[in-house]
Amino acid sequence: MVVATHSPVSASQGAGAGSNGAHIELRQVSHAFATPRGKLPVLDSVNLNLRPGEFVALLGPSGCGKSSLLRLVAGLEAPDAGQITHNGAPVTRPDPSRIVVFQDPTLLPWRTVRDNVALGLQARKVLSSQQQRVDEALALVGLGEFADSYPHQLSGGMAQRAALARALVNDPQLLILDEPLGKLDSLTRLAMQSEILKLWQQAGFTVLMVTHDVEEALFLADRVVVFSPRPAKAVAEVPVNLPYPRHRGQSEFVELRQQLLGHLGLHDTL
């Protein structure tokens, strides 16, 4: 049985009071990909409201459009219809306040861990005045002793920690996680789940996370949103009213797991 390694916090608190998190709202968002055969719809009239400091996980079939939704929220693409707002202002382009962590750490192999983490500050031309934030971010994810190492010298879990530090150094209001633990071995993945939970509760940002792991969603999130096959619609929202730390074997956790599997159409097979 794995639990988060921090003091108990109520589910309603989350990172909650005094949060630095963003308020994100999607209203009737639809999107399609251009293909040689015409438009391929991927999102269909999605409505979603993320409260400041909330941790929301998205579940759904592979290829249904979840990652596309994350790109729209990040401002990497514009929706074909509908609107996305960040603290009431339309999302029209990428911004350091909304940071994406992908499944692959995408560290630059010729740069040290410290220099990889510093990329955002360097791009914004504030590194010289905010160098201490790089060391703070590395300490936060437990990589202070590996600051001068190169990506090839890191394990998979350490590389993903470096990617998280690169995101956190920008002091984001919204952390967007696109299957960030999907390529890690099972033990490292469990440990990283607890690390993400701890970072979220310490920093108070809002989190929007895509995962295909039902237990991961329940272990981390305040609320789980289930999407249909493509074009994706939100077909269910399941509040996770369990206090932290959560125990995967507790009866309420198991009941929520069965509920989510049912929404995913897997209740007859598991």
C-alpha positions in Angstrom: 0.0 0.0 0.0 1.4 3.4 -1.0 0.5 6.7 0.6 1.6 10.3 0.1 4.4 11.3 2.3 3.1 14.5 3.9 0.8 15.7 6.6 -2.9 14.9 6.2 -4.9 17.5 4.3 -8.6 17.4 3.6 -9.7 16.7 0.1 -11.6 20.0 0.0 -8.4 21.9 1.0 -6.1 20.5 -1.7 -3.6 23.3 -2.3 -6.6 25.5 -1.6 -6.7 28.4 0.7 -4.4 31.2 -0.3 -3.7 29.5 -3.6 -1.6 31.0 -6.3 -3.4 28.9 -8.9 -5.2 29.9 -12.0 -8.9 29.9 -12.7 -9.3 28.2 -16.0 -12.6 28.0 -17.9 -13.5 26.2 -21.1 -16.8 27.2 -22.7 -18.2 25.1 -25.6 -14.7 24.3 -26.9 -14.6 22.3 -30.1 -11.5 21.5 -32.2 -10.6 19.4 -35.3 -7.4 18.4 -37.1 -6.9 19.1 -40.8 -6.2 15.9 -42.7 -6.0 15.1 -46.5 -9.5 13.8 -46.3 -10.9 16.9 -44.5 -11.4 17.9 -40.9 -11.1 15.3 -38.1 -13.1 16.4 -35.1 -11.3 15.8 -31.8 -13.2 17.9 -29.2 -16.9 18.5 -29.2 -18.4 21.4 -27.1 -16.2 20.8 -24.0 -17.1 22.8 -20.9 -14.7 22.6 -18.0 -14.1 24.9 -15.0 -10.9 24.6 -12.9 -11.0 26.5 -9.6 -7.8 28.1 -8.4 -5.5 25.6 -6.7 -7.6 22.6 -7.9 -6.1 19.3 -9.1 -8.2 17.9 -12.0 -7.4 14.7 -13.8 -8.7 13.7 -17.3 -9.4 10.1 -18.2 -10.6 8.7 -21.5 -9.7 6.4 -24.4 -6.4 6.8 -26.2 -6.7 9.2 -29.0 -9.9 10.8 -27.8 -8.5 14.3 -27.7 -7.3 14.8 -24.1 -3.8 15.9 -25.1 -5.3 18.2 -27.7 -7.3 19.9 -25.0 -4.1 20.4 -23.0 -2.4 22.1 -25.9 -5.4 24.4 -26.3 -5.4 25.3 -22.6 -1.6 26.0 -22.8 -2.2 28.4 -25.7 -0.1 26.3 -28.1 -3.1 26.1 -30.5 -6.4 28.0 -30.8 -9.7 26.2 -30.6 -11.9 26.1 -33.7 -14.9 27.1 -31.6 -15.6 28.2 -28.1 -13.4 30.1 -25.6 -10.7 29.3 -23.0 -10.0 31.9 -20.3 -7.3 32.2 -17.7 -8.4 34.3 -14.7 -11.1 35.8 -17.0 -8.8 36.7 -19.9 -8.9 34.8 -23.2 -6.0 32.4 -23.8 -4.5 33.4 -27.1 -0.9 32.3 -26.9 1.5 30.5 -24.6 2.5 32.1 -21.4 5.0 31.2 -18.6 2.1 31.1 -16.1 0.9 28.0 -17.9 3.6 25.3 -18.2 3.3 21.9 -19.8 5.2 18.8 -18.7 5.1 16.1 -21.3 5.6 12.3 -21.1 9.2 12.7 -22.4 11.4 15.0 -20.3 12.8 16.6 -23.5 16.0 17.7 -21.7 18.7 19.2 -24.0 21.5 16.6 -23.8 24.3 19.2 -24.2 23.2 21.2 -21.2 23.6 20.3 -17.5 20.6 19.8 -15.3 21.0 23.3 -13.9 21.1 24.8 -17.4 18.1 22.8 -18.5 16.1 24.1 -15.6 17.2 27.6 -16.3 15.9 27.6 -19.9 12.7 29.5 -19.2 14.3 32.2 -17.2 17.0 32.5 -19.8 14.4 32.8 -22.6 12.7 35.6 -20.7 16.1 37.3 -20.1 15.7 37.3 -16.3 18.2 34.6 -15.4 20.9 36.9 -14.1 18.5 38.4 -11.5 16.7 35.2 -10.6 19.5 32.6 -10.6 18.6 31.6 -7.1 15.2 30.3 -8.3 17.0 27.6 -10.3 18.7 26.2 -7.2 15.4 26.5 -5.3 13.6 24.5 -8.0 16.3 21.8 -8.0 16.2 21.6 -4.2 12.4 21.3 -4.3 12.5 18.2 -6.6 15.5 16.7 -4.8 18.1 17.2 -7.5 20.4 19.7 -5.9 23.3 17.3 -5.9 22.8 16.6 -9.6 22.8 20.2 -10.8 26.0 19.7 -12.8 25.1 16.3 -14.2 24.0 15.8 -17.8 20.7 14.2 -18.9 22.4 10.9 -19.9 23.6 10.5 -16.3 20.1 10.6 -14.9 17.5 7.8 -14.4 14.1 8.1 -15.9 12.6 9.4 -12.7 15.4 11.9 -12.1 15.0 13.2 -15.7 11.3 13.7 -15.1 12.1 15.5 -11.8 14.4 17.8 -13.8 11.5 18.5 -16.2 9.3 19.4 -13.2 11.9 21.7 -11.9 12.2 23.4 -15.3 8.4 24.0 -15.1 8.4 25.1 -11.4 11.2 27.6 -11.8 8.7 29.8 -13.8 6.4 29.9 -10.8 3.4 28.8 -12.9 -0.3 29.4 -11.9 -1.2 26.3 -14.0 0.8 23.1 -14.3 -0.3 21.0 -17.3 0.7 17.4 -17.1 0.4 15.2 -20.2 1.0 11.6 -19.0 4.2 12.8 -17.3 4.8 9.4 -15.6 3.7 7.1 -18.4 7.2 5.8 -19.3 8.4 5.2 -15.8 8.7 1.8 -14.1 5.9 1.1 -11.6 7.9 1.8 -8.4 9.3 5.0 -9.7 5.9 6.1 -10.9 4.4 5.5 -7.4 7.2 7.6 -5.8 6.7 10.4 -8.4 3.0 10.5 -7.8 3.7 11.4 -4.1 6.3 14.0 -5.2 3.8 15.7 -7.6 1.2 15.7 -4.8 3.7 17.3 -2.4 4.8 19.9 -4.9 1.2 20.9 -5.7 0.3 21.2 -2.0 3.4 23.3 -1.3 3.1 25.7 -4.3 -0.7 26.1 -4.6 -0.8 26.1 -8.4 -3.7 24.6 -10.4 -3.1 21.3 -12.0 -4.7 19.8 -15.2 -3.4 16.3 -15.8 -4.0 13.7 -18.4 -3.5 10.1 -17.4 -4.6 6.6 -18.4 -4.1 5.3 -14.9 -7.4 5.3 -12.9 -5.6 4.8 -9.6 -3.2 7.6 -10.4 -6.1 9.9 -11.0 -7.8 9.0 -7.7 -4.5 9.2 -5.7 -3.8 12.8 -6.9 -6.9 14.6 -8.0 -9.7 16.6 -6.4 -11.9 15.7 -9.3 -11.7 13.3 -12.2 -13.3 14.2 -15.6 -14.1 11.3 -17.9 -14.1 11.8 -21.7 -15.9 9.9 -24.4 -14.2 8.5 -27.5 -13.3 11.0 -30.2 -14.6 13.6 -30.7 -14.2 14.0 -26.9 -17.0 15.1 -24.7 -17.0 15.3 -20.9 -19.4 12.4 -20.0 -18.8 12.3 -16.2 -17.2 14.3 -13.4 -16.3 12.4 -10.2 -15.3 14.3 -7.1 -12.7 12.6 -5.0 -13.8 13.5 -1.5 -11.1 11.6 0.3 -8.5 13.2 2.6 -4.8 13.2 1.9 -2.8 11.0 2.3 -5.0 8.5 0.3 -4.7 4.8 0.7 -5.2 2.7 -2.4 -6.7 -0.2 -0.4 -9.3 1.8 1.5 -12.9 0.9 0.6 -13.9 4.4 -0.6 -10.9 4.4 -2.9 -11.9 1.0 -4.4 -15.5 2.1 -4.8 -14.4 5.2 -6.7 -12.1 3.1 -8.9 -15.0 0.8 -9.8 -17.2 3.9 -10.5 -14.6 5.4 -12.9 -14.0 2.0 -14.6 -17.8 1.9 -15.2 -17.7 5.3 -16.8 -14.9 4.1 -19.0 -17.0 1.0 -20.1 -14.8 -1.5 -18.3 -17.1 -2.6 -15.5 -17.9 -5.9 -17.2 -14.3 -6.9 -17.6 -12.7 -6.0 -14.3 
